[in-house]
Amino acid sequence: MRYRLNIFNKILILVMLLLVPILVLYSFSNRTANEVVREEIQSSNLNRLSFFLYQMDSSIGNLSMFPVILSLDPHIREFVQHQGDSPAEALKAESRIAEKLGLQSVSSSWSNDLTLFLPEGRQIISTNIYLQGSAQPELWEAPIHASWDYEIDASRGEAAGSFVREIGEPAKVRGYAQAGAVYQVRFPVQNISDLLDVSKKDKESDPFLYHPGHEPILNSTSEVSTVSVIADALRRGELGDSGQRRLAVAGQQVLVSYVKSRQLGWYLVDYVPEQRILSPIEKSRNLFYAAIGLLLGMSVLASSLLYRNVQIPIKNMIRGVQRMKRGDLSARIDYRSKNEFAFLIQRFNEMAERIQQLVEVVYAEKISSREATLKQLQSQINPHFLYNSLFFMINSAKIEDHEAVVAMGENLAAYYRYTTRVENQSVPLREELELVENYLTIQNMRMQRLEYEIAVPESMLDEPIPRLILQPIVENAIIHGIECRLGGGRISIRGEQDERWNRLVVEDDGVGMSEEELGELRAKLREPMSEEIGCGVWNVHHRLIYQFGETSGLIFERAPDGGLRVTLSWVRGSGALGPDPEEGGGAPHGPAFDRG
């Protein structure tokens, strides 16, 4: 029997049907939340970076105005235009100008240097005391830095990066050599580093200033290796005025935002590890998945408990009922439980035991009745067979064929002596074959046209079989197979034996049966005995099944010579259990079955 899905599988399927929509909806909402958070991070970082750059550009823009303010100062213009004054006046004017440069420099919150270059007299006035006096000769041939340029400044004794911007007078000159005066403002990159530190404070960011042709300007706590990786990645692509990129740095995804400075032409770059920001969402997601896994595990545990405490007892009870339905009254449920099923199983076993006891009592009574009936039938003599045999002896005596009379009398006496013995219902195969040989000898003497052959291995002769199990089959072959033919016929009996089975094959060359008739005969053997099938064949078949098991019995086939082949098969070593208890009886000489 094929069982449907058990409770364990059903519960698992139900849990999965409930969890799958929840998982799908949660995954969708989690992905949407991640996308929203990423968009907010991108927008927030870009806005923050733009605002910070606006502040920085404002400070740098203020510094950009310092050279213009200096060039418009009347004292400075007067000093530039009257460079040929007396030394005392020139020294006094130079001191006043240096004071103005200093006041202008300290007016900014950024550290800066203001310098006035006079190429004609190769004179320098600066707030940087290291630049006072004369510069290197190549300076006076240098171009004017009309916009902010980055360069390494060693004027303070230590090489450091700085940004410088200059204006010349007149305004359109391109180099120092053509200018009457050059106004310069310079600030160190430390100003930008300090501003980056302020921007980084209390924020999950690490900003720096980037230009493809120079080393990045870092804050005081930047991770140099990370900045190098990001700078290399930015250097390989085209950059607009602003934008964002996702890069893999040190095994994690970072969001890189950049905005271009209008004053410096450098990019203010900031990067944020997305994993660090999204970690609360991922933690919540992992907790949810862990809860789902725990729920699934608890469902599996509950299903297992239901399967063990409900499904298994029910399945065992169903199997026990099915075994009893098939006639196995020894079926018992061997299952120990500590729940309500223990009571049901115990009551079932008690009921099965009681039924078995009742059936055995009734069965024994039926067996005794059938044995009495069988003994009564065995004691009866087939009158036609006896009359024909006696008439043969009378006719043989009239013609003074004494040998035929003696032979018929001996075989007839041996035959009826065997058939009328009712005290022992199980005999060796040897005795059954002797009875069949006596019967065939009688029939051959009477018909004078019957041939027979018996070939049974010596190892089979001592096998125990029920009495009168073979003679009805041989009688059936003669009466319904060979007597219907002109010219007589042949019967062969041969034995076969293997490790498990004993077989006796009775084959005749009589009129035989069609496949349709054989099919009907096989079907009738499975039904209660009726008038359509003789009690001899039916009784032989069911006696074999009863004594040797369900796999034993008769097999009917068409013989190669056109007759019928009947195989008696039974399991070796099976004990004799007595006659079959089904309805009907076995008559040794009654009509076996009607072959039409």
Residue pairs with C-beta under 8 A, 6 or more apart in sequence:
1 322
3 315
5 13
6 307
6 311
6 315
7 303
7 306
7 307
7 310
7 311
8 303
8 304
8 306
8 307
8 311
11 299
11 302
11 303
11 306
12 299
12 300
12 303
15 295
15 296
15 299
15 303
19 292
19 295
19 296
22 292
23 292
26 285
26 288
30 281
30 285
33 281
34 278
34 281
37 277
37 278
37 281
38 255
38 274
38 278
41 255
41 272
41 274
41 277
42 244
42 255
42 257
45 205
45 244
45 255
45 257
45 270
45 272
46 242
46 244
46 257
46 259
48 205
48 270
49 207
49 257
49 258
49 259
49 268
49 270
50 242
50 259
52 195
52 199
52 207
52 268
53 259
53 261
53 268
55 195
56 192
56 195
56 261
56 263
56 268
57 261
57 262
57 263
57 264
59 108
59 109
59 110
59 191
59 195
60 148
60 163
60 187
60 261
60 263
60 264
61 263
62 108
63 108
63 110
63 112
63 165
63 185
63 187
64 148
64 165
64 185
64 263
66 104
66 105
66 108
66 112
66 114
66 183
66 185
67 114
67 165
67 166
67 167
67 183
67 184
67 185
68 167
68 183
69 104
70 76
70 100
70 101
70 104
70 114
70 116
70 183
71 77
71 167
71 169
71 181
71 183
73 100
75 93
75 96
75 97
75 100
76 97
76 100
76 116
78 93
79 90
79 93
79 94
79 96
79 97
80 116
80 118
80 169
80 180
80 181
82 93
83 90
83 118
83 120
83 121
83 123
85 93
94 125
97 116
97 125
98 125
98 126
98 127
101 114
101 115
101 116
101 125
101 126
101 127
102 114
102 127
104 114
105 112
105 113
105 114
105 127
110 187
110 191
111 187
111 188
111 190
111 191
112 127
112 185
112 186
112 187
112 191
113 126
113 127
113 128
113 131
113 155
113 184
113 185
113 186
113 187
114 126
114 127
114 183
114 184
114 185
115 124
115 125
115 126
115 127
115 128
115 131
115 183
115 184
115 185
115 186
116 124
116 125
116 126
116 181
116 182
116 183
116 184
117 123
117 124
117 135
117 139
117 176
117 179
117 181
117 182
117 183
117 184
118 124
118 125
118 180
118 181
119 140
119 176
119 177
119 179
119 180
119 181
119 182
120 180
122 134
122 135
122 140
123 134
124 131
124 132
124 133
124 134
124 135
125 132
126 132
128 155
128 156
128 186
130 155
130 156
130 157
131 155
139 176
140 176
140 177
141 175
141 176
141 177
142 175
142 176
143 174
143 175
143 176
144 166
144 167
144 168
144 173
144 174
144 175
144 176
144 179
144 182
145 164
145 165
145 166
145 184
146 165
146 166
146 167
147 165
147 265
148 163
148 164
148 165
148 263
148 264
148 265
149 163
149 164
149 165
150 161
150 162
150 163
150 189
150 211
150 214
150 264
150 266
151 161
151 162
151 164
152 159
152 160
152 161
152 162
153 159
153 160
153 161
153 162
153 164
153 186
153 188
154 160
160 188
160 189
160 190
161 188
161 189
161 214
161 215
161 217
162 186
162 187
162 188
162 189
163 186
163 187
163 189
163 264
164 184
164 185
164 186
165 184
165 185
165 186
166 182
166 183
166 184
166 185
167 182
167 183
168 174
168 175
168 176
168 178
168 179
168 181
168 182
168 183
169 179
169 180
169 181
169 182
169 183
170 179
170 180
173 179
176 182
189 209
189 217
192 209
192 217
193 217
193 218
193 219
193 220
196 207
196 208
196 209
196 217
196 218
196 219
197 219
197 220
197 221
199 205
199 207
199 219
200 206
200 207
200 219
200 221
204 272
204 273
204 276
204 277
205 270
205 271
205 272
206 219
206 221
206 222
206 223
206 226
206 227
206 270
206 271
207 219
207 268
207 269
207 270
208 216
208 217
208 218
208 219
208 222
208 227
208 269
208 270
209 216
209 217
209 261
209 264
209 266
209 267
209 268
209 269
210 216
210 217
210 231
210 234
210 258
210 266
210 267
210 268
210 269
211 265
211 266
211 267
212 234
212 235
216 227
216 231
216 269
217 266
218 224
218 227
225 250
226 249
226 250
226 254
226 271
229 247
229 249
229 250
230 247
230 249
230 254
230 256
230 269
230 271
231 269
233 245
233 247
233 256
234 245
234 256
234 258
234 267
234 269
237 245
239 258
239 260
239 267
240 260
241 259
241 260
242 257
242 258
242 259
242 260
243 257
243 258
244 255
244 256
244 257
244 258
245 255
245 256
246 253
246 254
246 255
246 256
246 274
247 253
247 254
247 256
247 271
248 254
249 271
252 273
252 274
252 275
253 273
253 274
253 275
254 271
254 272
254 273
254 274
255 271
255 272
255 273
255 274
256 269
256 270
256 271
257 269
257 270
257 271
257 272
258 267
258 268
258 269
258 270
259 267
259 268
260 266
260 267
260 268
261 267
261 268
275 282
309 337
309 339
309 341
310 341
312 335
313 335
313 337
313 339
313 341
313 344
313 345
314 341
316 333
316 334
316 335
316 345
317 333
317 341
317 344
317 345
317 348
319 331
319 333
320 331
320 332
320 333
320 348
320 352
323 331
324 331
324 352
324 355
329 352
329 355
329 356
329 359
329 360
330 356
331 352
332 349
332 352
332 353
333 345
333 348
333 349
335 341
335 345
336 342
337 345
363 581
366 581
367 578
367 579
367 581
370 579
370 580
370 581
370 585
371 425
371 578
371 579
373 585
374 422
374 425
374 579
374 585
374 586
375 422
377 585
377 586
377 587
377 588
377 590
378 419
378 420
378 421
378 422
378 467
378 468
378 588
379 420
379 422
380 587
381 416
381 589
382 588
382 589
382 590
385 589
386 412
388 446
389 408
389 412
389 442
389 446
392 404
392 408
392 445
392 446
393 404
393 405
393 408
393 409
396 402
396 404
396 405
396 408
397 405
404 445
407 441
407 445
408 442
408 445
411 438
411 441
411 442
411 445
412 438
412 442
414 434
414 435
414 438
415 435
415 438
415 439
415 442
418 431
418 434
418 435
418 438
419 435
419 468
419 471
419 588
421 467
424 467
425 466
425 467
425 576
425 578
425 579
426 464
426 465
426 466
426 467
426 576
427 464
427 465
427 466
427 467
428 461
428 462
428 463
428 464
428 465
429 456
429 460
429 461
429 462
429 463
429 464
429 465
429 495
429 504
430 461
430 462
432 465
432 467
432 468
432 469
432 470
432 471
433 454
433 456
433 461
433 470
433 493
435 468
435 470
435 471
436 454
436 470
436 471
436 474
436 493
437 454
439 471
439 474
439 475
440 450
440 452
440 474
440 491
443 450
443 478
444 450
444 451
444 452
447 483
447 488
448 488
449 487
449 488
449 489
450 478
450 482
450 488
450 489
450 490
450 491
451 488
451 489
451 490
451 491
452 490
452 491
452 492
452 493
453 490
453 491
453 492
453 493
453 494
454 492
454 493
454 494
455 492
455 493
455 494
455 495
456 493
456 494
456 495
456 504
457 495
457 496
457 497
459 497
460 495
460 497
460 502
463 502
463 572
464 576
465 570
466 543
466 544
466 547
466 576
466 579
468 586
468 588
469 540
469 543
469 544
469 568
470 493
470 504
470 506
470 568
471 588
472 536
472 537
472 539
472 540
472 586
472 588
472 592
473 506
473 536
473 537
473 540
473 554
473 566
473 568
473 592
474 491
474 493
474 506
475 536
475 589
475 592
476 534
476 536
476 537
476 566
476 592
476 593
477 491
477 506
477 508
477 510
477 563
477 564
477 566
478 491
478 508
479 591
479 592
480 510
480 511
480 592
480 593
480 594
480 595
481 489
481 508
481 509
481 510
481 511
481 512
481 563
481 564
481 595
482 488
482 489
482 490
482 491
482 508
482 509
482 510
484 510
484 511
484 595
485 510
485 511
489 508
489 509
489 510
489 563
490 508
490 509
491 506
491 507
491 508
492 505
492 506
492 507
492 508
493 504
493 505
493 506
493 507
494 504
494 505
494 507
495 502
495 503
495 504
495 505
496 502
496 503
496 504
496 505
497 503
497 572
499 572
500 571
500 572
501 569
501 570
501 571
501 572
502 569
502 570
502 571
502 572
503 567
503 568
503 569
504 567
504 568
505 565
505 566
505 567
505 568
506 565
506 566
506 567
506 568
507 559
507 561
507 563
507 564
507 565
507 566
508 559
508 563
508 564
509 559
509 561
509 562
509 563
510 562
510 563
510 564
511 562
511 563
511 595
512 558
512 559
512 562
512 563
512 564
513 521
513 556
513 558
513 564
513 595
515 558
517 595
517 596
518 556
518 557
518 558
521 533
521 556
521 593
522 556
524 530
524 532
524 533
524 538
525 533
525 537
525 538
525 541
525 553
525 554
528 582
528 583
528 584
529 535
529 538
529 539
529 582
529 583
529 584
532 593
532 594
533 593
533 594
534 590
534 591
534 592
534 593
534 594
535 584
535 585
535 586
535 587
535 590
536 586
536 587
536 588
536 590
536 591
536 592
536 593
537 554
537 592
537 593
538 584
538 593
539 580
539 584
539 585
539 586
539 587
540 554
540 568
540 586
541 553
541 554
542 553
542 580
542 582
542 584
543 579
543 580
543 586
544 552
544 553
544 554
544 568
544 569
544 570
545 552
545 553
545 580
546 577
546 578
546 579
546 580
546 581
547 570
547 574
547 575
547 576
547 577
547 578
547 580
548 570
548 571
548 574
549 570
549 571
549 574
551 569
551 571
552 569
552 570
552 571
552 574
553 569
554 566
554 567
554 568
555 566
555 567
555 569
556 564
556 565
556 566
557 564
557 565
557 566
557 567
558 564
558 565
559 565
579 586
